[in-house]
């Protein structure tokens, strides 16, 4: 005789719970692989601007994973390699990309 585990009804998170989770994410240091990936992008940006201005690039640490005209294929490629969202970055190759005076915009699912 098999037993089916009891499932608890899904209880939506309250606004306060979501806000607390978002605050915790924003106050946390970025994952090391993201920091390393952003540093590699900044390092390579002058060369990328000369050859691929307006394109997008993906990094996993110091490794450049690919270039594409749009972000979506790069996200698909990274996820197909089994990378999680905290292991790679996809950036637009633009003269204002990662200007040191600008803040980095993060997309968070909370």
N, C-alpha and C positions, 0 to 999 in steps of 0.2 A: 504494500500500500504506500503510495507516494503522498507526500504532503506538499501543499502549495504554501510558500511563505506568505505571511500576511503583509499586505502593502498598506502603508500609511497614506491617508489622503494627502494630496499635494496642497500645501498651504503657501499661498503667495507671500513673498517677502513684503514687509511693510516698507514704506518710504524711508523710515528711520533706519531700518536694517540695510537697505540699499545704499543710503547715504553714508552709513558707517563703513560699509565694505568699500565704497569708492574712496573715502578719506584714507583708509588703510592702504589702498593701492597707490594713491598719489603720494603718500608720505614714505612709502617703501623705496629703497634704492632699486634702480632698474636691474634686471637680471644681468649677470656678468657677460653672457653671450651677446645681449643687446648692446651693452656698452662697447664691447669689442667690435661689433658690427658697425656701429655708428662711427667709431674711430677710423675703421678701414674705409668707410665711405668718405669721410672728411679728407683722409689722406689721398684718395684716388680722384676726388672731385675735379681738380684742375684738368687732369687727363680726360676724364669722362666728358667734361664740358666741350673739349676740343673735338671729340669724335662722336659723341652720342647725345648732344644737347636735345632736350625734350623727350628723351626716352626714360625708361625706368630701369633700376638695377636692384638685384637682391644680394644680400650678404649673409653669410653664416660665419660669425667671427671674422677672421682675416680673409676668408675664402669668398671670392665673388662667384655666386652661383649662376648668374645669368643676366642677360639684358633683353629687354623687350619694349615694344612701343607702348604697351599698356601694363598696368599693375597685375591684372587678373591672371595672366599666364604665369607670372612669377610666383604669385601666391600658390597657384595650383602645383607648380613644379616643387616648391619647398614642402608643401604638405604631402605630396606624393613621395618625397624622400623620407617621410616619417618625422619631419621636424615639427615641433610644436611652436606656437606663436611667440613663445619667449626665447626662441633659439635663432631667429632670423629677422631681418628688416628688409623692407622694400621701400626704396626712395626714388623720388623723381629727380632727374638730372636737370637742374635748373640753377642759374647763377645765384639765386637767393637761397638755395637749399642749405639748411643748417647754418644760417648766418649766426655767428656766435652771440649776437645781440637778441636773436629771436628765441622764443621758447619752443621746445619740441612738442608737437601735438601728438597726443596718444589716443588711440581708440580702445576703449575698454568696454567689455561686455559685463555688466553687473546686474 
